[in-house]
């Protein structure tokens, strides 16, 4: 005897009957994100379990997403986009505002297409030049200071005439003391814990030496050596107690280079190469 079958559709409609209500079942549509996760996962040639493992979630999570039983946590969306090689707009089937042209933009494109090859080249060249100037103008404020490569001795230093050579150092203007005129490196440990070997310090030049007060830190030349020391009544003092005071009556003529304003933070104060290039595009290589 043949197995009995049941027709679960209403006459003429072919709709499915809900067994609980006896009425045609409402056809469900998966949320677009669920469909697109499956679509882009398959395009990437990735199994559900592999995608789950790379996102650090349980194996059946991706299956639940694609079947509409759950949705991805918002914190997983950036990683999901990266693994599926899609943008957020593609994943949610949204228009990318960056790809939508305004009426004016479309008119420019239509006009550009009417130009000859030579005129198109002229427009391209002008556009590139204007964009370069705009980027340079938008770059952070930069200040160029001379960096004296001969270091200030914080202990024992090499004989030097510090004026003999300097190299330009480009610094973010907002980050540094506006009084700074130049930059020196520190050599030795006599000014620890305030200044360490290898530090870069900002210096305000004071040619006559009259403005440095007792207790302030300065950059000095004694004989043919340069020092970073604290100015005292009797001489030049180190912060490190292991070093003796350089007494004025023992020293040769003391010349003050300037007041030490503080240390540079190389990670934040020194301008990035791309910002330096924008600066040079406007100001050239001169000081």
C-alpha positions in Angstrom: 0.0 0.0 0.0 1.5 3.3 -1.0 2.6 5.8 1.7 0.1 8.6 2.2 1.2 12.1 1.5 -0.2 15.4 2.7 -0.8 18.4 0.6 0.3 21.3 2.8 -0.5 24.1 0.4 -3.7 26.0 0.0 -5.4 25.5 -3.4 -4.1 27.7 -6.1 -1.4 29.4 -4.0 1.3 26.8 -3.3 1.9 28.4 0.1 3.2 26.4 3.1 0.7 25.8 5.9 1.8 26.6 9.5 1.0 23.3 11.3 0.2 25.2 14.6 -2.2 27.8 13.2 -3.5 26.0 10.1 -2.9 29.2 8.1 -0.3 29.9 5.4 3.1 30.4 6.9 4.8 33.8 6.5 7.8 33.4 4.2 10.9 34.6 6.1 13.8 36.4 4.6 17.3 36.2 6.0 18.7 39.6 7.2 21.0 40.9 4.5 24.1 40.6 6.7 23.5 36.9 7.1 23.2 36.4 3.4 26.3 38.4 2.7 28.5 36.7 5.3 27.7 33.4 3.5 28.3 35.0 0.1 31.6 36.6 0.8 32.8 33.6 2.9 32.2 31.3 -0.1 33.9 33.8 -2.4 36.9 33.7 -0.1 37.0 29.9 -0.3 36.7 29.6 3.5 34.8 27.0 5.5 32.6 28.1 8.4 34.8 26.6 11.0 37.9 28.2 9.6 36.3 31.7 9.7 35.2 31.0 13.2 38.6 29.9 14.3 40.3 33.0 12.8 37.8 35.2 14.6 38.4 33.4 17.9 34.8 32.3 18.3 33.0 28.9 18.6 32.7 26.7 15.6 28.9 26.9 15.2 28.7 30.7 15.5 29.2 31.4 11.8 26.6 28.8 11.0 24.1 30.5 13.3 24.9 33.9 11.6 24.3 32.5 8.1 21.1 30.8 9.2 19.7 34.0 10.8 19.7 32.5 14.3 22.1 35.2 15.6 24.1 38.2 14.5 27.8 38.9 14.8 28.9 40.9 17.9 29.7 44.5 16.9 33.3 44.1 18.1 33.8 41.3 15.6 32.7 43.3 12.5 36.1 44.9 11.7 37.9 41.6 11.8 35.1 39.9 9.8 35.4 42.6 7.1 39.2 42.1 7.0 39.0 38.3 6.7 36.3 38.4 4.0 38.1 41.2 2.1 35.1 43.6 2.1 34.2 47.0 3.4 31.6 47.7 6.0 29.4 49.1 3.3 29.6 45.9 1.3 28.9 43.7 4.2 25.7 45.5 5.0 24.8 46.1 1.4 24.9 49.9 1.8 26.0 52.6 -0.6 29.5 53.9 0.1 29.2 57.7 0.4 32.8 58.0 -0.8 31.7 56.5 -4.1 28.7 58.7 -4.7 29.3 61.6 -7.0 27.7 65.0 -6.5 26.1 66.7 -9.5 29.1 69.1 -9.7 31.6 66.2 -9.6 29.8 64.4 -12.4 29.8 67.6 -14.5 33.6 67.9 -14.0 34.0 64.3 -15.1 31.8 64.8 -18.2 33.8 67.9 -19.1 37.1 66.2 -18.5 36.2 63.4 -21.0 35.6 66.0 -23.7 39.2 67.3 -23.4 42.0 66.3 -25.7 44.8 64.1 -24.4 47.1 67.1 -24.1 44.6 69.1 -22.2 43.8 66.2 -19.9 47.5 66.0 -19.1 47.6 69.7 -18.3 44.6 69.3 -16.0 46.2 66.3 -14.3 49.5 68.2 -13.7 47.7 71.3 -12.3 45.5 69.0 -10.0 48.6 67.3 -8.7 50.4 70.6 -8.0 47.3 72.1 -6.2 46.9 68.9 -4.1 50.6 69.0 -3.1 50.3 72.6 -2.0 47.1 71.9 -0.1 48.7 68.9 1.8 51.7 71.0 2.6 49.6 73.8 4.0 47.6 71.3 6.1 50.7 69.8 7.6 51.5 70.4 11.3 53.6 73.5 12.1 57.3 72.7 12.0 60.3 74.6 13.3 63.8 74.0 12.1 66.6 74.4 14.7 70.4 73.8 14.4 71.4 70.6 16.0 75.0 70.7 17.2 76.4 67.2 16.8 79.2 67.7 19.3 77.7 66.8 22.7 77.6 68.7 25.9 79.7 66.8 28.4 77.9 65.5 31.4 81.2 64.3 32.8 84.1 63.9 30.5 83.7 65.4 27.0 85.6 65.6 23.8 87.3 68.9 23.0 85.0 70.9 20.7 84.3 74.2 19.1 80.5 73.7 19.0 80.0 76.4 16.4 82.0 74.5 13.8 79.2 72.2 12.6 75.5 71.8 12.9 72.7 69.9 11.1 69.1 70.9 10.7 66.6 69.3 13.0 62.9 69.6 12.2 60.6 69.7 15.3 56.9 70.1 15.7 56.5 73.8 16.7 53.6 73.2 19.1 55.6 70.6 21.1 58.7 72.6 21.9 59.5 75.7 24.0 59.3 78.8 21.8 62.5 80.2 23.3 64.6 77.4 22.0 67.4 78.4 19.6 69.3 75.2 19.1 69.6 71.5 20.2 72.5 69.7 21.8 73.1 66.1 22.7 74.1 65.1 26.2 77.2 62.9 26.9 77.7 61.2 30.2 75.8 60.7 33.5 76.8 63.7 35.7 73.4 65.3 35.4 71.4 62.2 36.2 68.6 61.7 37.1 67.4 64.8 35.2 69.5 64.4 32.0 70.8 61.1 30.7 73.5 60.1 28.3 72.2 60.4 24.8 69.3 62.9 25.6 68.6 65.8 23.3 68.2 69.2 25.0 66.7 72.5 23.9 69.0 75.5 24.5 68.2 79.2 24.5 71.2 81.1 23.4 72.4 83.8 25.9 75.5 85.4 24.4 76.5 87.6 27.3 75.5 85.1 30.0 73.8 87.7 32.2 70.3 86.2 32.2 71.1 82.8 33.7 70.1 82.7 37.4 71.7 80.7 40.2 70.3 77.2 40.2 69.4 77.1 36.5 70.8 74.6 34.1 73.0 75.9 31.3 75.3 74.8 28.5 78.8 76.0 29.1 82.2 76.0 27.4 85.3 75.8 29.7 88.5 75.8 27.8 87.8 73.7 24.8 85.1 71.4 26.4 81.4 71.8 26.5 79.3 71.0 29.6 75.7 70.9 30.8 75.7 72.0 34.5 73.7 73.9 37.1 75.0 77.4 37.9 76.0 77.9 41.5 77.6 80.7 43.4 81.0 79.0 43.5 81.0 77.1 40.2 79.2 74.6 38.0 77.4 71.8 39.8 76.4 68.3 38.8 73.2 66.6 39.9 75.0 63.3 40.3 76.8 63.4 43.6 79.7 61.3 42.3 80.9 64.4 40.4 82.7 67.3 42.0 81.8 70.9 41.5 83.8 72.7 38.8 85.0 75.8 40.8 85.3 79.1 39.0 88.8 79.9 40.3 90.0 76.5 39.1 88.5 76.8 35.7 89.6 78.6 32.6 87.4 81.3 31.2 83.7 80.1 31.4 81.6 80.9 28.4 77.8 80.5 28.6 76.2 79.0 25.4 72.7 79.3 26.8 70.0 78.2 29.1 68.9 74.5 29.0 65.1 74.5 28.6 64.5 70.8 28.8 64.7 67.5 27.0 63.2 66.6 23.6 60.9 63.6 23.3 62.1 62.0 20.1 58.8 60.1 19.6 56.7 63.2 19.7 58.8 66.3 19.1 60.9 65.3 16.1 58.9 65.7 12.9 58.0 62.7 10.8 59.8 62.5 7.4 56.5 63.0 5.4 55.8 66.2 7.4 59.3 67.4 6.8 58.9 66.9 3.0 55.7 69.0 3.1 57.5 71.7 5.1 60.3 71.8 2.5 57.9 72.0 -0.4 56.7 75.4 1.0 59.8 76.8 2.6 62.6 75.1 0.7 65.7 73.7 2.4 66.9 77.0 3.8 66.5 78.1 7.4 
